């Protein structure tokens, strides 16, 4: 087996090429979509308590999974075994895993899932060798509007271009969070079948996203003490750290696009279109774009990338990493002030 691009992977799943499937990547929404596609393609009955089992390797051992793999189906053609958090596989279990994932007379369908697998590990190489595999990466930002339209279509709705811009502005580019927020909007506008911009602002304005964007405004406006206080409050509310990183990164890239567009002489709707934002929010972005030299924005974008990697892999508590990021923003802004004197 091998790691396939998504379109080829889905074709091979439809043809039921393998009983062993490995889904991994950073985008949880796409992983869930892929899982659903696999379950539908193999006609899995997830309500069958005798032939459908779910294991979480952060809570159990591979020994339990292995025991389940060895069982025969009960009054069914095939058993299905879902293994979550596959990155928790212990290297000591690799010989048994290799044996379990070798074709047998009546193999169960085994779907392994992971959002944070180290590709350098022997376990990763084993799974991608033995399983039909696919990596699900976050889409590029310019692809996000297409995904928003897809999510709306899946819910039997249409969404205006202006509403797409507002949803991106208030939620960020994480597909899972976009889908969750769209579900809130769907409930609010029912029975209407069209999502308008004013409804997006009305619904999401009632959530903690107002606090998120106030935090971002404080951060980019260099009110770093306020930003630290607000971040602590956000984390206390349960704001997802990776989602917050997504909002910050998108905000920073928008400022860069606005700076570039302004140099090109773009104004108003043309500038908003280049930056990928609603004209409704353009003035706020314009004001903030004047605070930062372009070189500093690129420096901060690199710091964001480093922090996101640490959030996914470091043992350091997440709130320490985010607090350090805020302080990094402060140091960069202070260096800029000193240089401009």
URWO-V658068 format. One record per residue. N is the residue number from 1. SS is DSSP state (A for helix, B for strand, O for the rest). PSI is psi as a letter, one per 40 degrees, with the letter a starting at -180 (NA if undefined). OMEGA is omega in whole degrees, 0 to 359 (999 if undefined). Layout:
BEGIN
{{N/SS/PSI/OMEGA} {N/SS/PSI/OMEGA}}
END
This chain:
BEGIN
{{1/O/i/182} {2/O/i/175} {3/B/h/184} {4/O/i/169} {5/O/i/189} {6/A/d/184} {7/A/d/178} {8/A/d/179} {9/A/d/182} {10/A/d/177} {11/A/d/182} {12/A/d/175} {13/A/d/180} {14/A/d/180} {15/O/e/180} {16/O/f/185} {17/O/d/184} {18/O/i/175} {19/O/e/182} {20/B/h/186} {21/B/h/180} {22/B/h/179} {23/B/h/180} {24/B/i/179} {25/O/i/186} {26/O/e/186} {27/O/g/185} {28/A/d/180} {29/A/d/180} {30/A/d/176} {31/A/d/179} {32/A/d/177} {33/A/d/180} {34/A/d/177} {35/A/d/181} {36/A/d/180} {37/A/d/179} {38/A/d/181} {39/A/d/179} {40/A/d/183} {41/A/d/180} {42/O/e/177} {43/O/f/181} {44/O/h/174} {45/O/g/184} {46/O/e/178} {47/O/e/182} {48/O/h/186} {49/O/e/180} {50/O/d/188} {51/O/e/179} {52/B/h/181} {53/B/i/179} {54/B/h/178} {55/B/h/176} {56/B/h/185} {57/O/e/172} {58/O/e/182} {59/O/e/182} {60/O/a/183} {61/O/i/178} {62/A/d/179} {63/A/d/179} {64/A/d/178} {65/A/d/181} {66/A/d/178} {67/A/d/181} {68/A/d/179} {69/A/d/184} {70/O/e/182} {71/O/i/177} {72/O/i/178} {73/O/i/180} {74/O/h/180} {75/O/f/179} {76/O/i/181} {77/O/d/187} {78/O/i/171} {79/O/i/177} {80/B/h/181} {81/B/h/178} {82/B/h/180} {83/B/h/179} {84/B/i/179} {85/O/f/182} {86/A/e/178} {87/A/e/179} {88/A/e/178} {89/O/h/178} {90/O/h/181} {91/A/d/178} {92/A/e/181} {93/A/e/186} {94/A/d/178} {95/A/d/179} {96/A/d/179} {97/A/d/179} {98/A/d/178} {99/A/d/182} {100/A/d/184} {101/O/e/174} {102/O/h/185} {103/O/h/177} {104/O/i/188} {105/O/d/182} {106/O/g/186} {107/O/i/172} {108/O/i/170} {109/B/h/180} {110/B/h/178} {111/B/h/178} {112/B/h/184} {113/B/i/180} {114/B/h/176} {115/O/e/184} {116/O/f/183} {117/O/h/176} {118/O/h/185} {119/O/e/180} {120/O/e/184} {121/O/i/176} {122/A/d/180} {123/A/d/180} {124/A/d/180} {125/A/d/179} {126/A/d/183} {127/A/d/181} {128/A/e/176} {129/A/d/186} {130/A/d/188} {131/O/i/166} {132/B/h/194} {133/B/i/176} {134/B/h/177} {135/B/h/181} {136/O/g/181} {137/O/i/173} {138/O/h/179} {139/O/i/175} {140/O/i/186} {141/A/d/181} {142/A/e/176} {143/A/e/185} {144/A/d/178} {145/A/d/178} {146/A/d/179} {147/A/d/178} {148/A/d/177} {149/A/d/178} {150/A/d/179} {151/A/d/179} {152/A/d/180} {153/A/d/179} {154/A/d/180} {155/O/e/179} {156/O/f/184} {157/O/i/169} {158/B/i/179} {159/B/h/181} {160/O/i/180} {161/A/d/180} {162/A/d/178} {163/A/d/176} {164/A/d/179} {165/A/d/181} {166/A/d/179} {167/A/d/177} {168/A/d/182} {169/A/d/186} {170/A/e/185} {171/A/d/185} {172/O/a/189} {173/O/e/178} {174/O/h/186} {175/A/d/180} {176/A/d/180} {177/A/d/177} {178/A/d/181} {179/A/d/180} {180/A/d/180} {181/A/d/178} {182/A/d/178} {183/A/d/176} {184/A/d/181} {185/A/d/180} {186/A/d/180} {187/A/d/184} {188/A/d/187} {189/A/e/183} {190/O/h/12} {191/O/e/179} {192/O/i/181} {193/O/e/180} {194/B/h/178} {195/B/h/180} {196/O/i/183} {197/A/d/184} {198/A/d/179} {199/A/d/177} {200/A/d/181} {201/A/d/182} {202/A/d/182} {203/A/d/185} {204/A/e/175} {205/O/e/180} {206/O/e/183} {207/O/a/182} {208/O/e/180} {209/A/d/172} {210/A/d/179} {211/A/d/179} {212/A/d/184} {213/A/d/171} {214/A/d/177} {215/A/d/180} {216/A/d/179} {217/A/d/177} {218/A/d/182} {219/A/d/183} {220/A/e/175} {221/O/e/176} {222/O/f/172} {223/O/g/193} {224/A/d/178} {225/A/d/178} {226/A/d/181} {227/A/d/179} {228/A/d/179} {229/A/d/182} {230/A/d/179} {231/A/d/178} {232/A/d/179} {233/A/d/180} {234/A/d/180} {235/A/d/177} {236/A/d/177} {237/O/e/180} {238/O/e/177} {239/O/h/180} {240/O/h/184} {241/A/d/180} {242/A/d/177} {243/A/d/178} {244/A/d/177} {245/A/d/179} {246/A/d/178} {247/A/d/180} {248/A/d/182} {249/A/d/180} {250/A/d/180} {251/A/d/182} {252/A/d/179} {253/A/d/177} {254/A/d/178} {255/A/d/177} {256/A/d/179} {257/A/d/179} {258/A/d/176} {259/A/d/180} {260/A/d/180} {261/A/d/178} {262/A/d/177} {263/A/d/180} {264/O/e/178} {265/O/e/180} {266/O/i/179} {267/O/i/172} {268/A/b/186} {269/A/d/179} {270/A/d/179} {271/A/d/178} {272/A/d/179} {273/A/d/179} {274/A/d/182} {275/A/e/180} {276/O/f/180} {277/O/i/175} {278/O/i/176} {279/A/d/180} {280/A/d/184} {281/A/e/190} {282/A/d/185} {283/A/d/179} {284/A/d/179} {285/A/d/179} {286/A/d/179} {287/A/d/182} {288/A/d/181} {289/A/d/180} {290/O/e/183} {291/O/d/192} {292/O/h/169} {293/O/i/182} {294/A/d/181} {295/A/d/179} {296/A/d/179} {297/A/d/177} {298/A/d/177} {299/A/d/181} {300/A/d/177} {301/A/d/176} {302/A/d/178} {303/A/d/178} {304/A/d/180} {305/A/d/179} {306/A/d/182} {307/A/d/179} {308/A/d/177} {309/A/d/180} {310/A/d/179} {311/A/d/183} {312/A/d/189} {313/A/e/186} {314/O/i/175} {315/O/e/178} {316/O/h/179} {317/O/h/185} {318/A/d/184} {319/A/d/175} {320/A/d/180} {321/A/d/180} {322/A/d/176} {323/A/d/178} {324/A/d/178} {325/A/d/178} {326/A/d/179} {327/A/d/175} {328/A/d/176} {329/A/d/181} {330/A/d/181} {331/A/d/180} {332/A/d/181} {333/A/d/178} {334/A/d/176} {335/A/d/179} {336/A/d/178} {337/A/d/182} {338/A/d/182} {339/A/d/183} {340/A/e/181} {341/O/NA/999}}
END
